Amino acid sequence: MAGNKRKASVDAAEMDIGPGTDLRTTPSAIGRPNPGRPNPGRPHPPPAGVTADGYFRRLYETEPDFKQLAKHDSRLAALLHNDGQLDFSNPAATMQLTKTLLELDFGLTLELPDDRLCPPVPNRHNYILWLKDLMDTTSYEPPGRKLCGLDVGTGASCIYPLLGAAQRPWNFVATDIDTRNLSYAKTNIKLNGLEERIRLLERKPEDPLVPLDEASIQCIDFVMMNPPFYTSEDDMLSSAQKKARPPLSACTGAPVEMVCEGGEVAHVGRLIGESLVLRDRIQWYTSMLGKLTSLEALIGQLREKGIDNYAVTEFVQGSKTRRWALGWSFGPMRPAEHVARGMKASIWRKILPLPVTMQLLMIPAEKPINPVISRIRDIVGSLELMSWTWHPETSSGLGRTGENVWSRAWRRRKLREQDGEGPNRGCTTPAAEAEECRLGFEITVAVGKSEAAVSLRWREGHDPLIFESLGGFLQRKLKDFLSDE
Ligand SMILES: C[S@@+](CC[C@H](N)C(=O)[O-])C[C@H]1O[C@@H](n2cnc3c(N)ncnc32)[C@H](O)[C@@H]1O
């Protein structure tokens, strides 16, 4: 199957991206960046019956229990107040919490300076979880494939590459402009034994954000970025004052990390500009955002440039912190609904990308499901598609087509061709020879307690009309079938 089995992905994941550096990894390295470290807190690797992905997904569904963590880490215990709370205005306490969570939950070790940004782990982990979903749902390959990513502005912690490499067979190129950050990032990569999988690149502020050519990289799977947030140093210092935090500490970060002209809109705008040149040399361009207004402005820019394949989500951690992420792609693979339209409130509908899932039919529990499945297979199997495969184990089928082969117009054209009229007189052109896939789709039959649902998911392509047309066609056929029964 083709789809996004792009040469790009293969090149990036297999490629040797540094002088003498082989970034290929083995599954045994995943999740054990530093084998042999004690893992006294939460079990790692996960207990029997819990997949690694399941374990990581659930980590911060509830707020970390500091008292519990302190039982396993005396350095954290020393900073805990009698009521079991941490003083978040104390940089030493926030830094220790980050170190403790990374060690207990991911088996990662970190060293941080006290004058650079200290990343809150749950928030950074949310971005990695979303990226996993984004990449998994925009490929026909099974989840968890080997990928290569670029982290623009990795910071002293090198947090995203560390978290990504701990969970998946992902390799990274990580950049920064600050020599102090780069020197700590190098230490952190080494401390975790990830030198073979994370390559650091020093950049200048005026350099392109995405250094593919400079690093002799043809293609890469994703770019991620947590851009400088503030538009000026005053903006940053007054925000630190409001939060009763010491300025220029690990809580707030240094100006070089946190401030850029035009703030995050300008920084991500730069990435959009570069993406318009690099296009599908990268499958997904993504960035985290600190302000909702930035998200709206940047989606406006994407739409202006005709970029229709994008994904939006919000990261909610605790009651106070809310962040957003935006991703866009020039490729045809469409992310799943919960990944691309990850903002719940209906007021945000106007900024979300188009839906990719259509409910075709609900079948009451008392009706047998097998005849419906047979009918779906007959209807779709009789179409002249590029490919169609049914997977009984998941009650789902994947199809790809080069054109709308269910329309009346198409059938009429076919008949004319068979009767010796039209441009392809006397010969039928097999759809399988069509050059480009216009629509990749998946039909799923999900059996619930009270009913079964048949749904259609748009997997591939840029044309919403052909997806809607197929949905309408299938809905009509399936309703006819149910009423005939
Ligand atoms: C908000 S910090 C994020 C650090 C880290 N990724 C994290 O999430 O904690 C932004 C980072 O981008 C770096 N940076 C700023 N401009 C950059 C540029 N033009 N290219 C690469 N990195 C840059 C800063 O030095 C800083 O480390």
The ligand as an SDF file (V2000), in Angstrom:
LIG
                    3D

 27 29  0  0  0  0  0  0  0  0999 V2000
   10.7740   28.3030   25.2210 C   0  0  0  0  0  0  0  0  0  0  0  0
   12.3570   27.6320   25.0580 S   0  0  0  0  0  0  0  0  0  0  0  0
   11.9880   25.8960   24.8660 C   0  0  0  0  0  0  0  0  0  0  0  0
   13.0390   24.9720   25.4090 C   0  0  0  0  0  0  0  0  0  0  0  0
   12.6160   23.4910   25.4270 C   0  0  0  0  0  0  0  0  0  0  0  0
   12.3470   23.0120   24.1080 N   0  0  0  0  0  0  0  0  0  0  0  0
   11.4180   23.3030   26.3200 C   0  0  0  0  0  0  0  0  0  0  0  0
   10.3190   23.0610   25.7700 O   0  0  0  0  0  0  0  0  0  0  0  0
   11.5300   23.3970   27.5220 O   0  0  0  0  0  0  0  0  0  0  0  0
   12.8000   28.1160   23.4190 C   0  0  0  0  0  0  0  0  0  0  0  0
   14.1750   27.6440   22.9840 C   0  0  0  0  0  0  0  0  0  0  0  0
   14.3970   28.0280   21.6340 O   0  0  0  0  0  0  0  0  0  0  0  0
   15.7340   28.4680   21.5080 C   0  0  0  0  0  0  0  0  0  0  0  0
   15.7530   29.3390   20.3140 N   0  0  0  0  0  0  0  0  0  0  0  0
   15.3700   30.6410   20.1990 C   0  0  0  0  0  0  0  0  0  0  0  0
   15.5100   31.0390   18.9320 N   0  0  0  0  0  0  0  0  0  0  0  0
   15.9750   29.9720   18.2210 C   0  0  0  0  0  0  0  0  0  0  0  0
   16.3110   29.7540   16.8540 C   0  0  0  0  0  0  0  0  0  0  0  0
   16.2230   30.7430   15.9530 N   0  0  0  0  0  0  0  0  0  0  0  0
   16.7340   28.5260   16.4680 N   0  0  0  0  0  0  0  0  0  0  0  0
   16.8450   27.5370   17.3850 C   0  0  0  0  0  0  0  0  0  0  0  0
   16.5440   27.6820   18.6890 N   0  0  0  0  0  0  0  0  0  0  0  0
   16.1200   28.8950   19.1020 C   0  0  0  0  0  0  0  0  0  0  0  0
   16.0210   29.1360   22.8180 C   0  0  0  0  0  0  0  0  0  0  0  0
   17.4030   29.2590   23.1100 O   0  0  0  0  0  0  0  0  0  0  0  0
   15.3140   28.2070   23.7800 C   0  0  0  0  0  0  0  0  0  0  0  0
   16.1580   27.1540   24.1790 O   0  0  0  0  0  0  0  0  0  0  0  0
  1  2  1  0
  2  3  1  0
  2 10  1  0
  3  4  1  0
  4  5  1  0
  5  6  1  0
  5  7  1  0
  7  8  2  0
  7  9  1  0
 10 11  1  0
 11 12  1  0
 11 26  1  0
 12 13  1  0
 13 14  1  0
 13 24  1  0
 14 15  1  0
 14 23  1  0
 15 16  2  0
 16 17  1  0
 17 18  1  0
 17 23  2  0
 18 19  1  0
 18 20  2  0
 20 21  1  0
 21 22  2  0
 22 23  1  0
 24 25  1  0
 24 26  1  0
 26 27  1  0
M  CHG  2   2   1   9  -1
M  END
$$$$
